[in-house]
Amino acid sequence: MAQHGMLRDYRFTDAADDIRGSKLYGLNDEKLGKIDDVIFDHSSGTIRYVVVDTGGWLSTKKFVVPAERLRASATHKDDFAVDLSKKQVEDFPPYNETDLESDELWADYEGKYRAKWDMGPVMHREGTDRNITPTTQQMPGNSASARVAGTAGAEDTGAFEQGGFAASTDTVEISQSANGIGPRWDTFQDRLRERRKEEINTGTERDAERFRKAS
């Protein structure tokens, strides 16, 4: 059984507890889309990613954002923000929901996704949850001394260690929780943890029915 799942059409009794439908804003208050679903750990109910529906501006329509990279929007009530631009989102590997059905496929996707955060324009300052977009001179390996030596010095790599992803490992290391996002998020997370078994069972029955129809 896959270790991660989605809510899909599962609905909470109190719709006010649900963050799905909330808008997500990027850099310069650019609207990136709406939160369409969440990807959570079956064993704990901890949310790993939010799935964002772009409404069509992205060719694959949807993309994911690690939960701990979100924050409550300072200018849009009940909405969320992340330090990403549309260009940065376009550089992520295409998200395919069916990959979640296989731990192997999902691990492969996470590896490719991590690499884009590691190697691409989205980098994270150590000890914070803030993204930074470095200048050409700030990119690892582009300092004057590093260009002369042909390799990046310790001063280059240390400044851009990731807060959520570990560049030196084969797996994605994402923090176990996304605390401090806001009371609406916390309430939603609590409801999900309380009812995850119910949703997992519902999802299992739904998948079995889909399999029967396909047979």
C-alpha positions as CSV (number, residue, x, y, z in Angstrom):
1,M,0.0,0.0,0.0
2,A,1.3,3.5,-0.9
3,Q,2.4,5.5,2.1
4,H,0.9,8.8,0.9
5,G,-2.6,9.7,0.0
6,M,-4.8,12.6,-1.1
7,L,-8.2,13.8,0.2
8,R,-9.7,13.9,-3.4
9,D,-13.5,14.2,-3.0
10,Y,-13.5,13.6,0.8
11,R,-15.3,16.5,2.6
12,F,-15.2,17.6,6.2
13,T,-18.5,18.2,8.1
14,D,-17.5,21.8,8.6
15,A,-16.5,23.3,5.3
16,A,-14.9,26.2,7.1
17,D,-12.2,23.8,8.3
18,D,-11.1,23.0,4.8
19,I,-8.3,24.9,3.1
20,R,-9.0,23.5,-0.3
21,G,-10.1,26.3,-2.6
22,S,-7.9,28.8,-0.9
23,K,-5.8,30.9,-3.3
24,L,-2.0,30.7,-3.4
25,Y,0.1,33.8,-4.2
26,G,3.7,33.9,-5.2
27,L,6.4,36.5,-5.5
28,N,5.2,40.1,-6.1
29,D,1.7,39.0,-5.1
30,E,1.3,37.0,-8.3
31,K,-1.6,34.5,-8.1
32,L,-0.3,31.0,-8.8
33,G,-3.6,29.2,-8.4
34,K,-5.9,27.5,-5.9
35,I,-5.1,24.7,-3.4
36,D,-6.9,21.8,-5.0
37,D,-5.8,19.0,-2.6
38,V,-3.2,17.9,-0.1
39,I,-0.7,15.0,0.0
40,F,-0.4,13.5,3.4
41,D,1.4,10.7,5.3
42,H,-1.0,7.8,5.9
43,S,0.7,6.9,9.2
44,S,0.5,10.3,10.8
45,G,-1.8,12.5,8.8
46,T,0.9,15.0,8.4
47,I,0.6,17.1,5.3
48,R,3.6,16.9,3.0
49,Y,2.5,18.9,0.1
50,V,-0.4,21.0,-1.2
51,V,-1.5,20.4,-4.7
52,V,-2.1,23.7,-6.6
53,D,-4.4,24.0,-9.6
54,T,-3.1,26.8,-11.8
55,G,-6.3,27.1,-13.8
56,G,-4.5,26.5,-17.0
57,W,-1.5,28.8,-17.1
58,L,0.8,25.9,-16.5
59,S,0.8,23.2,-19.3
60,T,0.4,20.4,-16.8
61,K,-2.2,22.5,-14.9
62,K,-1.1,21.4,-11.4
63,F,2.0,21.5,-9.3
64,V,3.0,20.8,-5.6
65,V,4.5,22.9,-2.9
66,P,6.1,21.5,0.3
67,A,3.8,22.3,3.2
68,E,6.5,23.9,5.3
69,R,7.1,26.5,2.5
70,L,3.7,28.0,2.9
71,R,2.7,30.9,5.0
72,A,-0.5,32.8,5.6
73,S,-1.0,35.6,3.1
74,A,-0.4,39.0,4.7
75,T,-2.8,40.7,2.2
76,H,-5.4,38.1,1.3
77,K,-7.6,36.8,4.2
78,D,-7.7,33.0,4.4
79,D,-5.3,32.5,1.6
80,F,-1.6,31.5,1.4
81,A,1.7,32.6,0.0
82,V,5.0,31.0,-1.1
83,D,8.2,32.5,-2.4
84,L,7.9,31.3,-6.0
85,S,7.3,32.9,-9.3
86,K,5.5,31.3,-12.3
87,K,8.9,30.9,-14.0
88,Q,10.2,28.9,-11.1
89,V,7.1,26.7,-11.1
90,E,7.5,26.0,-14.8
91,D,10.9,24.6,-14.1
92,F,9.6,21.9,-11.7
93,P,9.2,18.4,-13.2
94,P,5.6,17.7,-14.3
95,Y,3.4,16.5,-11.4
96,N,1.4,13.3,-12.1
97,E,-1.2,12.3,-9.4
98,T,-1.0,8.6,-10.3
99,D,2.7,8.5,-9.1
100,L,1.3,8.5,-5.6
101,E,-0.1,5.0,-6.1
102,S,3.5,3.7,-6.2
103,D,6.0,4.4,-3.5
104,E,8.8,3.8,-6.0
105,L,7.3,6.2,-8.6
106,W,6.7,8.9,-5.9
107,A,10.2,8.6,-4.5
108,D,11.5,9.0,-8.1
109,Y,9.4,12.1,-8.6
110,E,10.5,13.6,-5.2
111,G,14.1,13.1,-6.2
112,K,13.6,15.0,-9.5
113,Y,11.6,17.7,-7.7
114,R,14.3,18.0,-5.0
115,A,16.9,18.4,-7.6
116,K,15.1,21.4,-9.1
117,W,15.0,23.1,-5.7
118,D,18.7,22.2,-5.1
119,M,20.1,23.2,-8.6
120,G,17.6,25.7,-9.9
121,P,16.8,29.3,-9.0
122,V,14.9,28.4,-5.9
123,M,17.3,28.1,-2.9
124,H,16.8,28.4,0.8
125,R,18.9,30.2,3.4
126,E,20.1,27.9,6.2
127,G,18.1,28.1,9.4
128,T,15.1,29.8,7.8
129,D,12.1,29.0,5.7
130,R,12.8,31.9,3.4
131,N,13.5,31.3,-0.3
132,I,16.1,33.4,-2.0
133,T,16.8,34.0,-5.7
134,P,20.5,34.4,-5.9
135,T,22.2,36.7,-8.4
136,T,24.7,35.1,-10.9
137,Q,27.6,36.0,-8.7
138,Q,25.9,34.4,-5.7
139,M,25.2,31.1,-7.4
140,P,27.4,28.3,-6.0
141,G,30.6,28.1,-8.1
142,N,30.3,31.6,-9.5
143,S,32.3,33.5,-7.0
144,A,35.6,34.9,-8.3
145,S,37.7,32.6,-6.3
146,A,35.6,29.6,-7.2
147,R,35.8,30.4,-10.9
148,V,39.6,30.6,-10.6
149,A,39.8,27.4,-8.7
150,G,37.3,25.6,-10.8
151,T,35.1,24.5,-7.9
152,A,32.8,26.1,-5.4
153,G,34.4,27.0,-2.1
154,A,32.9,26.3,1.3
155,E,31.8,29.9,1.6
156,D,29.6,29.4,-1.5
157,T,27.9,26.2,-0.6
158,G,27.3,27.0,3.0
159,A,25.4,30.2,2.3
160,F,22.8,28.3,0.3
161,E,22.1,25.2,2.3
162,Q,18.5,24.2,2.0
163,G,16.2,24.4,5.0
164,G,13.8,21.7,3.8
165,F,15.8,19.5,1.3
166,A,19.1,17.8,1.9
167,A,21.2,18.0,-1.2
168,S,23.6,15.3,-0.1
169,T,21.1,12.5,0.3
170,D,19.2,10.3,-2.1
171,T,15.8,11.1,-0.5
172,V,13.8,14.2,0.1
173,E,14.0,15.3,3.7
174,I,11.0,17.5,4.5
175,S,10.3,18.7,8.0
176,Q,7.7,16.6,9.8
177,S,5.3,19.5,10.3
178,A,4.4,22.9,9.0
179,N,3.9,24.8,12.1
180,G,3.3,28.6,12.3
181,I,1.3,28.9,9.1
182,G,-1.8,30.0,10.8
183,P,-4.8,28.9,12.8
184,R,-6.8,27.9,9.7
185,W,-4.0,25.6,8.6
186,D,-3.6,24.2,12.1
187,T,-7.3,23.4,12.3
188,F,-7.3,21.7,8.9
189,Q,-4.2,19.7,9.9
190,D,-5.9,18.6,13.1
191,R,-9.1,17.5,11.3
192,L,-7.1,15.5,8.8
193,R,-5.1,13.7,11.6
194,E,-8.4,12.9,13.4
195,R,-10.1,11.5,10.3
196,R,-7.2,10.1,8.2
197,K,-8.2,6.5,8.8
198,E,-11.7,7.2,7.6
199,E,-10.4,8.9,4.4
200,I,-7.8,6.1,3.8
201,N,-10.6,3.5,4.0
202,T,-12.8,5.6,1.7
203,G,-9.9,5.9,-0.8
204,T,-9.2,2.2,-0.7
205,E,-12.8,1.4,-1.5
206,R,-12.9,4.0,-4.3
207,D,-9.7,2.5,-5.8
208,A,-11.1,-1.0,-5.6
209,E,-14.3,0.1,-7.4
210,R,-12.2,1.8,-10.1
211,F,-10.2,-1.4,-10.5
212,R,-13.4,-3.5,-10.9
213,K,-14.8,-1.2,-13.5
214,A,-11.5,-1.3,-15.4
215,S,-11.5,-5.1,-15.4
